[in-house]
Amino acid sequence: MWQLSTFYKEAAHYRWHRKRLLAVDGSRLTLPKHQTIIKEFDTYGFRPKADSHRSMALSSMLYDTLNHLTIDAQIAPLSVSERDLLLDHL
């Protein structure tokens, strides 16, 4: 994270009322079928009868909106909540 601290200390950057304006966004990802991915992220049933199983993940990104800079990014199993990832960002 030295890159971020160097950026905020040394580069001219935007602020809103002397504060960084941050946002968090989460997305669900469909992952490829591979045994190591299934072991790490599990599988979930889809379609009306849940007869199609896929590995899914939840991604989350903390972003400096004024400077177009990603501060933190995470990927976790779908069973983890977006709120948990938000708290990890902070």
N, CA, C and O atoms as CSV, one atom per row, in Angstrom:
chain,resi,resn,atom,element,x,y,z
A,1,MET,N,N,0.813,-1.198,0.000
A,1,MET,CA,C,0.000,0.000,0.000
A,1,MET,C,C,0.858,1.263,0.000
A,1,MET,O,O,0.327,2.369,0.113
A,2,TRP,N,N,2.169,1.113,-0.125
A,2,TRP,CA,C,3.027,2.291,-0.155
A,2,TRP,C,C,2.718,3.179,-1.353
A,2,TRP,O,O,2.944,4.389,-1.300
A,3,GLN,N,N,2.201,2.590,-2.438
A,3,GLN,CA,C,1.870,3.396,-3.602
A,3,GLN,C,C,0.774,4.404,-3.271
A,3,GLN,O,O,0.841,5.567,-3.667
A,4,LEU,N,N,-0.235,3.936,-2.538
A,4,LEU,CA,C,-1.339,4.837,-2.172
A,4,LEU,C,C,-0.873,5.949,-1.242
A,4,LEU,O,O,-1.204,7.118,-1.442
A,5,SER,N,N,-0.111,5.582,-0.233
A,5,SER,CA,C,0.345,6.612,0.704
A,5,SER,C,C,1.261,7.610,0.006
A,5,SER,O,O,1.209,8.803,0.304
A,6,THR,N,N,2.099,7.142,-0.918
A,6,THR,CA,C,2.960,8.049,-1.679
A,6,THR,C,C,2.122,8.969,-2.560
A,6,THR,O,O,2.387,10.168,-2.649
A,7,PHE,N,N,1.104,8.397,-3.214
A,7,PHE,CA,C,0.231,9.213,-4.060
A,7,PHE,C,C,-0.417,10.329,-3.257
A,7,PHE,O,O,-0.371,11.491,-3.663
A,8,TYR,N,N,-1.025,9.991,-2.114
A,8,TYR,CA,C,-1.737,10.993,-1.330
A,8,TYR,C,C,-0.799,12.001,-0.673
A,8,TYR,O,O,-1.213,13.128,-0.400
A,9,LYS,N,N,0.458,11.624,-0.412
A,9,LYS,CA,C,1.412,12.551,0.199
A,9,LYS,C,C,2.064,13.473,-0.832
A,9,LYS,O,O,2.278,14.656,-0.566
A,10,GLU,N,N,2.379,12.924,-2.015
A,10,GLU,CA,C,3.234,13.660,-2.938
A,10,GLU,C,C,2.546,14.184,-4.199
A,10,GLU,O,O,3.001,15.174,-4.772
A,11,ALA,N,N,1.484,13.559,-4.636
A,11,ALA,CA,C,0.848,13.979,-5.887
A,11,ALA,C,C,-0.279,14.972,-5.611
A,11,ALA,O,O,-0.943,14.920,-4.576
A,12,ALA,N,N,-0.469,15.867,-6.559
A,12,ALA,CA,C,-1.634,16.754,-6.471
A,12,ALA,C,C,-2.876,15.905,-6.742
A,12,ALA,O,O,-2.953,15.214,-7.757
A,13,HIS,N,N,-3.833,15.962,-5.840
A,13,HIS,CA,C,-5.038,15.151,-6.014
A,13,HIS,C,C,-6.265,15.925,-5.541
A,13,HIS,O,O,-6.171,16.890,-4.783
A,14,TYR,N,N,-7.414,15.462,-6.018
A,14,TYR,CA,C,-8.680,16.114,-5.717
A,14,TYR,C,C,-9.226,15.682,-4.367
A,14,TYR,O,O,-9.036,14.548,-3.929
A,15,ARG,N,N,-9.909,16.618,-3.721
A,15,ARG,CA,C,-10.627,16.350,-2.470
A,15,ARG,C,C,-11.954,17.095,-2.529
A,15,ARG,O,O,-12.103,18.058,-3.282
A,16,TRP,N,N,-12.904,16.648,-1.738
A,16,TRP,CA,C,-14.201,17.291,-1.613
A,16,TRP,C,C,-14.313,17.799,-0.183
A,16,TRP,O,O,-14.405,16.995,0.745
A,17,HIS,N,N,-14.309,19.088,0.014
A,17,HIS,CA,C,-14.308,19.696,1.355
A,17,HIS,C,C,-13.180,19.113,2.211
A,17,HIS,O,O,-13.377,18.788,3.382
A,18,ARG,N,N,-12.011,18.990,1.612
A,18,ARG,CA,C,-10.781,18.474,2.249
A,18,ARG,C,C,-10.874,16.997,2.647
A,18,ARG,O,O,-10.092,16.529,3.474
A,19,LYS,N,N,-11.813,16.273,2.071
A,19,LYS,CA,C,-11.982,14.844,2.360
A,19,LYS,C,C,-11.885,14.044,1.070
A,19,LYS,O,O,-12.194,14.550,-0.009
A,20,ARG,N,N,-11.458,12.806,1.187
A,20,ARG,CA,C,-11.518,11.907,0.040
A,20,ARG,C,C,-12.959,11.448,-0.131
A,20,ARG,O,O,-13.637,11.162,0.856
A,21,LEU,N,N,-13.427,11.376,-1.346
A,21,LEU,CA,C,-14.786,10.912,-1.636
A,21,LEU,C,C,-14.679,9.472,-2.134
A,21,LEU,O,O,-14.261,9.217,-3.263
A,22,LEU,N,N,-15.065,8.542,-1.267
A,22,LEU,CA,C,-14.899,7.116,-1.557
A,22,LEU,C,C,-16.246,6.454,-1.816
A,22,LEU,O,O,-17.280,6.889,-1.308
A,23,ALA,N,N,-16.211,5.403,-2.609
A,23,ALA,CA,C,-17.406,4.609,-2.887
A,23,ALA,C,C,-17.021,3.130,-2.852
A,23,ALA,O,O,-15.866,2.766,-3.075
A,24,VAL,N,N,-18.006,2.295,-2.568
A,24,VAL,CA,C,-17.813,0.843,-2.573
A,24,VAL,C,C,-18.828,0.240,-3.526
A,24,VAL,O,O,-19.995,0.631,-3.537
A,25,ASP,N,N,-18.375,-0.716,-4.325
A,25,ASP,CA,C,-19.279,-1.410,-5.235
A,25,ASP,C,C,-18.980,-2.895,-5.173
A,25,ASP,O,O,-17.822,-3.311,-5.129
A,26,GLY,N,N,-20.033,-3.679,-5.170
A,26,GLY,CA,C,-19.888,-5.132,-5.160
A,26,GLY,C,C,-20.527,-5.748,-6.387
A,26,GLY,O,O,-21.482,-5.199,-6.937
A,27,SER,N,N,-20.006,-6.887,-6.818
A,27,SER,CA,C,-20.546,-7.608,-7.970
A,27,SER,C,C,-20.452,-9.101,-7.727
A,27,SER,O,O,-19.593,-9.578,-6.986
A,28,ARG,N,N,-21.353,-9.825,-8.366
A,28,ARG,CA,C,-21.273,-11.285,-8.350
A,28,ARG,C,C,-20.559,-11.734,-9.614
A,28,ARG,O,O,-20.785,-11.193,-10.696
A,29,LEU,N,N,-19.697,-12.725,-9.464
A,29,LEU,CA,C,-18.913,-13.235,-10.586
A,29,LEU,C,C,-19.202,-14.711,-10.793
A,29,LEU,O,O,-19.275,-15.472,-9.828
A,30,THR,N,N,-19.367,-15.118,-12.034
A,30,THR,CA,C,-19.451,-16.538,-12.371
A,30,THR,C,C,-18.036,-17.003,-12.677
A,30,THR,O,O,-17.350,-16.417,-13.515
A,31,LEU,N,N,-17.608,-18.045,-12.004
A,31,LEU,CA,C,-16.232,-18.517,-12.123
A,31,LEU,C,C,-16.152,-19.751,-13.023
A,31,LEU,O,O,-17.144,-20.463,-13.182
A,32,PRO,N,N,-14.988,-20.010,-13.609
A,32,PRO,CA,C,-14.826,-21.203,-14.449
A,32,PRO,C,C,-14.942,-22.482,-13.626
A,32,PRO,O,O,-14.692,-22.496,-12.421
A,33,LYS,N,N,-15.326,-23.545,-14.308
A,33,LYS,CA,C,-15.404,-24.850,-13.638
A,33,LYS,C,C,-13.999,-25.438,-13.540
A,33,LYS,O,O,-13.383,-25.787,-14.547
A,34,HIS,N,N,-13.521,-25.537,-12.340
A,34,HIS,CA,C,-12.224,-26.163,-12.074
A,34,HIS,C,C,-12.248,-26.629,-10.626
A,34,HIS,O,O,-12.809,-25.959,-9.759
A,35,GLN,N,N,-11.642,-27.767,-10.371
A,35,GLN,CA,C,-11.709,-28.374,-9.043
A,35,GLN,C,C,-11.184,-27.448,-7.943
A,35,GLN,O,O,-11.755,-27.404,-6.854
A,36,THR,N,N,-10.109,-26.712,-8.212
A,36,THR,CA,C,-9.569,-25.816,-7.186
A,36,THR,C,C,-10.527,-24.645,-6.905
A,36,THR,O,O,-10.629,-24.180,-5.770
A,37,ILE,N,N,-11.213,-24.184,-7.932
A,37,ILE,CA,C,-12.189,-23.101,-7.747
A,37,ILE,C,C,-13.397,-23.611,-6.972
A,37,ILE,O,O,-13.893,-22.933,-6.072
A,38,ILE,N,N,-13.869,-24.798,-7.319
A,38,ILE,CA,C,-15.005,-25.391,-6.601
A,38,ILE,C,C,-14.658,-25.586,-5.126
A,38,ILE,O,O,-15.491,-25.340,-4.254
A,39,LYS,N,N,-13.439,-26.023,-4.848
A,39,LYS,CA,C,-13.005,-26.229,-3.459
A,39,LYS,C,C,-12.997,-24.911,-2.683
A,39,LYS,O,O,-13.399,-24.869,-1.520
A,40,GLU,N,N,-12.538,-23.834,-3.329
A,40,GLU,CA,C,-12.427,-22.539,-2.659
A,40,GLU,C,C,-13.758,-21.789,-2.563
A,40,GLU,O,O,-14.039,-21.153,-1.548
A,41,PHE,N,N,-14.587,-21.863,-3.629
A,41,PHE,CA,C,-15.785,-21.030,-3.708
A,41,PHE,C,C,-17.100,-21.799,-3.663
A,41,PHE,O,O,-18.162,-21.178,-3.623
A,42,ASP,N,N,-17.062,-23.137,-3.668
A,42,ASP,CA,C,-18.259,-23.975,-3.606
A,42,ASP,C,C,-19.076,-23.824,-4.897
A,42,ASP,O,O,-18.660,-23.118,-5.816
A,43,THR,N,N,-20.219,-24.478,-4.965
A,43,THR,CA,C,-21.124,-24.347,-6.112
A,43,THR,C,C,-22.518,-24.006,-5.609
A,43,THR,O,O,-22.879,-24.294,-4.468
A,44,TYR,N,N,-23.287,-23.386,-6.490
A,44,TYR,CA,C,-24.645,-22.964,-6.157
A,44,TYR,C,C,-25.568,-23.381,-7.291
A,44,TYR,O,O,-25.200,-23.295,-8.463
A,45,GLY,N,N,-26.764,-23.831,-6.942
A,45,GLY,CA,C,-27.733,-24.263,-7.939
A,45,GLY,C,C,-28.474,-23.095,-8.567
A,45,GLY,O,O,-28.836,-22.135,-7.887
A,46,PHE,N,N,-28.698,-23.188,-9.887
A,46,PHE,CA,C,-29.411,-22.154,-10.618
A,46,PHE,C,C,-30.540,-22.773,-11.411
A,46,PHE,O,O,-30.693,-23.994,-11.456
A,47,ARG,N,N,-31.310,-21.936,-12.019
A,47,ARG,CA,C,-32.500,-22.255,-12.801
A,47,ARG,C,C,-33.626,-22.637,-11.850
A,47,ARG,O,O,-33.388,-22.829,-10.658
A,48,PRO,N,N,-34.840,-22.750,-12.358
A,48,PRO,CA,C,-35.990,-22.989,-11.474
A,48,PRO,C,C,-35.857,-24.220,-10.571
A,48,PRO,O,O,-36.305,-24.195,-9.424
A,49,LYS,N,N,-35.255,-25.275,-11.070
A,49,LYS,CA,C,-35.107,-26.481,-10.252
A,49,LYS,C,C,-33.707,-26.615,-9.657
A,49,LYS,O,O,-33.362,-27.664,-9.112
A,50,ALA,N,N,-32.911,-25.573,-9.757
A,50,ALA,CA,C,-31.536,-25.562,-9.239
A,50,ALA,C,C,-30.730,-26.735,-9.772
A,50,ALA,O,O,-29.917,-27.311,-9.049
A,51,ASP,N,N,-30.949,-27.092,-11.033
A,51,ASP,CA,C,-30.264,-28.249,-11.604
A,51,ASP,C,C,-28.987,-27.872,-12.367
A,51,ASP,O,O,-28.312,-28.744,-12.915
A,52,SER,N,N,-28.663,-26.605,-12.401
A,52,SER,CA,C,-27.423,-26.147,-13.018
A,52,SER,C,C,-26.543,-25.566,-11.917
A,52,SER,O,O,-26.899,-24.560,-11.303
A,53,HIS,N,N,-25.397,-26.193,-11.664
A,53,HIS,CA,C,-24.520,-25.763,-10.567
A,53,HIS,C,C,-23.327,-24.985,-11.114
A,53,HIS,O,O,-22.684,-25.388,-12.083
A,54,ARG,N,N,-23.055,-23.856,-10.460
A,54,ARG,CA,C,-21.939,-23.007,-10.862
A,54,ARG,C,C,-21.212,-22.497,-9.637
A,54,ARG,O,O,-21.797,-22.335,-8.566
A,55,SER,N,N,-19.926,-22.247,-9.813
A,55,SER,CA,C,-19.148,-21.584,-8.765
A,55,SER,C,C,-19.329,-20.080,-8.937
A,55,SER,O,O,-19.240,-19.544,-10.041
A,56,MET,N,N,-19.583,-19.424,-7.821
A,56,MET,CA,C,-19.813,-17.982,-7.834
A,56,MET,C,C,-18.937,-17.324,-6.773
A,56,MET,O,O,-18.566,-17.945,-5.778
A,57,ALA,N,N,-18.618,-16.064,-7.006
A,57,ALA,CA,C,-17.847,-15.287,-6.039
A,57,ALA,C,C,-18.471,-13.903,-5.923
A,57,ALA,O,O,-19.238,-13.466,-6.782
A,58,LEU,N,N,-18.122,-13.239,-4.849
A,58,LEU,CA,C,-18.536,-11.868,-4.626
A,58,LEU,C,C,-17.274,-11.007,-4.663
A,58,LEU,O,O,-16.303,-11.290,-3.961
A,59,SER,N,N,-17.293,-9.962,-5.482
A,59,SER,CA,C,-16.155,-9.049,-5.522
A,59,SER,C,C,-16.601,-7.705,-4.956
A,59,SER,O,O,-17.775,-7.342,-5.022
A,60,SER,N,N,-15.646,-6.983,-4.405
A,60,SER,CA,C,-15.946,-5.679,-3.833
A,60,SER,C,C,-14.737,-4.771,-4.042
A,60,SER,O,O,-13.591,-5.210,-3.946
A,61,MET,N,N,-15.011,-3.498,-4.330
A,61,MET,CA,C,-13.936,-2.559,-4.585
A,61,MET,C,C,-14.208,-1.247,-3.863
A,61,MET,O,O,-15.312,-0.706,-3.933
A,62,LEU,N,N,-13.196,-0.742,-3.172
A,62,LEU,CA,C,-13.232,0.578,-2.543
A,62,LEU,C,C,-12.499,1.519,-3.483
A,62,LEU,O,O,-11.347,1.271,-3.839
A,63,TYR,N,N,-13.164,2.605,-3.889
A,63,TYR,CA,C,-12.699,3.438,-4.988
A,63,TYR,C,C,-12.708,4.910,-4.599
A,63,TYR,O,O,-13.678,5.400,-4.020
A,64,ASP,N,N,-11.627,5.612,-4.917
A,64,ASP,CA,C,-11.558,7.063,-4.764
A,64,ASP,C,C,-12.175,7.659,-6.028
A,64,ASP,O,O,-11.557,7.644,-7.092
A,65,THR,N,N,-13.388,8.180,-5.907
A,65,THR,CA,C,-14.153,8.599,-7.086
A,65,THR,C,C,-13.593,9.849,-7.764
A,65,THR,O,O,-13.747,10.005,-8.975
A,66,LEU,N,N,-12.961,10.722,-7.026
A,66,LEU,CA,C,-12.455,11.957,-7.619
A,66,LEU,C,C,-11.123,11.760,-8.339
A,66,LEU,O,O,-10.823,12.457,-9.309
A,67,ASN,N,N,-10.334,10.812,-7.861
A,67,ASN,CA,C,-9.005,10.586,-8.431
A,67,ASN,C,C,-8.919,9.316,-9.269
A,67,ASN,O,O,-7.847,8.957,-9.756
A,68,HIS,N,N,-10.052,8.638,-9.434
A,68,HIS,CA,C,-10.122,7.415,-10.258
A,68,HIS,C,C,-9.064,6.400,-9.828
A,68,HIS,O,O,-8.249,5.944,-10.630
A,69,LEU,N,N,-9.101,6.063,-8.541
A,69,LEU,CA,C,-8.068,5.220,-7.960
A,69,LEU,C,C,-8.705,4.114,-7.115
A,69,LEU,O,O,-9.502,4.393,-6.219
A,70,THR,N,N,-8.356,2.880,-7.400
A,70,THR,CA,C,-8.819,1.774,-6.562
A,70,THR,C,C,-7.950,1.712,-5.314
A,70,THR,O,O,-6.725,1.631,-5.403
A,71,ILE,N,N,-8.590,1.751,-4.155
A,71,ILE,CA,C,-7.870,1.721,-2.892
A,71,ILE,C,C,-7.752,0.298,-2.371
A,71,ILE,O,O,-6.726,-0.075,-1.802
A,72,ASP,N,N,-8.799,-0.498,-2.562
A,72,ASP,CA,C,-8.785,-1.888,-2.101
A,72,ASP,C,C,-9.762,-2.690,-2.941
A,72,ASP,O,O,-10.809,-2.180,-3.339
A,73,ALA,N,N,-9.424,-3.939,-3.213
A,73,ALA,CA,C,-10.314,-4.840,-3.945
A,73,ALA,C,C,-10.249,-6.213,-3.291
A,73,ALA,O,O,-9.195,-6.648,-2.826
A,74,GLN,N,N,-11.390,-6.884,-3.264
A,74,GLN,CA,C,-11.474,-8.195,-2.621
A,74,GLN,C,C,-12.341,-9.127,-3.451
A,74,GLN,O,O,-13.211,-8.694,-4.207
A,75,ILE,N,N,-12.080,-10.415,-3.291
A,75,ILE,CA,C,-12.933,-11.447,-3.869
A,75,ILE,C,C,-13.148,-12.483,-2.779
A,75,ILE,O,O,-12.217,-12.853,-2.065
A,76,ALA,N,N,-14.388,-12.948,-2.659
A,76,ALA,CA,C,-14.740,-13.882,-1.590
A,76,ALA,C,C,-15.831,-14.823,-2.085
A,76,ALA,O,O,-16.487,-14.540,-3.087
A,77,PRO,N,N,-16.030,-15.942,-1.388
A,77,PRO,CA,C,-17.142,-16.832,-1.755
A,77,PRO,C,C,-18.479,-16.093,-1.671
A,77,PRO,O,O,-18.617,-15.123,-0.926
A,78,LEU,N,N,-19.449,-16.556,-2.433
A,78,LEU,CA,C,-20.769,-15.931,-2.475
A,78,LEU,C,C,-21.460,-15.958,-1.109
A,78,LEU,O,O,-22.356,-15.153,-0.854
A,79,SER,N,N,-21.055,-16.860,-0.250
A,79,SER,CA,C,-21.667,-16.965,1.082
A,79,SER,C,C,-21.283,-15.794,1.995
A,79,SER,O,O,-21.934,-15.575,3.017
A,80,VAL,N,N,-20.248,-15.051,1.644
A,80,VAL,CA,C,-19.834,-13.878,2.417
A,80,VAL,C,C,-20.735,-12.710,2.026
A,80,VAL,O,O,-21.095,-12.579,0.856
A,81,SER,N,N,-21.100,-11.869,2.973
A,81,SER,CA,C,-21.996,-10.752,2.670
A,81,SER,C,C,-21.214,-9.532,2.185
A,81,SER,O,O,-20.032,-9.370,2.490
A,82,GLU,N,N,-21.902,-8.677,1.422
A,82,GLU,CA,C,-21.282,-7.427,0.971
A,82,GLU,C,C,-20.907,-6.556,2.165
A,82,GLU,O,O,-19.912,-5.832,2.124
A,83,ARG,N,N,-21.691,-6.627,3.207
A,83,ARG,CA,C,-21.402,-5.834,4.413
A,83,ARG,C,C,-20.080,-6.273,5.041
A,83,ARG,O,O,-19.298,-5.432,5.484
A,84,ASP,N,N,-19.825,-7.581,5.083
A,84,ASP,CA,C,-18.553,-8.079,5.622
A,84,ASP,C,C,-17.367,-7.569,4.806
A,84,ASP,O,O,-16.336,-7.193,5.364
A,85,LEU,N,N,-17.520,-7.558,3.482
A,85,LEU,CA,C,-16.452,-7.055,2.634
A,85,LEU,C,C,-16.254,-5.548,2.839
A,85,LEU,O,O,-15.125,-5.058,2.816
A,86,LEU,N,N,-17.346,-4.826,3.036
A,86,LEU,CA,C,-17.259,-3.397,3.324
A,86,LEU,C,C,-16.458,-3.162,4.606
A,86,LEU,O,O,-15.573,-2.307,4.642
A,87,LEU,N,N,-16.764,-3.907,5.634
A,87,LEU,CA,C,-16.051,-3.743,6.898
A,87,LEU,C,C,-14.573,-4.098,6.739
A,87,LEU,O,O,-13.720,-3.473,7.369
A,88,ASP,N,N,-14.262,-5.091,5.907
A,88,ASP,CA,C,-12.865,-5.425,5.633
A,88,ASP,C,C,-12.149,-4.283,4.906
A,88,ASP,O,O,-10.970,-4.032,5.155
A,89,HIS,N,N,-12.857,-3.595,4.013
A,89,HIS,CA,C,-12.256,-2.437,3.331
A,89,HIS,C,C,-11.853,-1.373,4.338
A,89,HIS,O,O,-10.782,-0.775,4.238
A,90,LEU,N,N,-12.720,-1.149,5.299
A,90,LEU,CA,C,-12.462,-0.072,6.265
A,90,LEU,C,C,-11.381,-0.464,7.233
A,90,LEU,O,O,-11.031,0.318,8.117
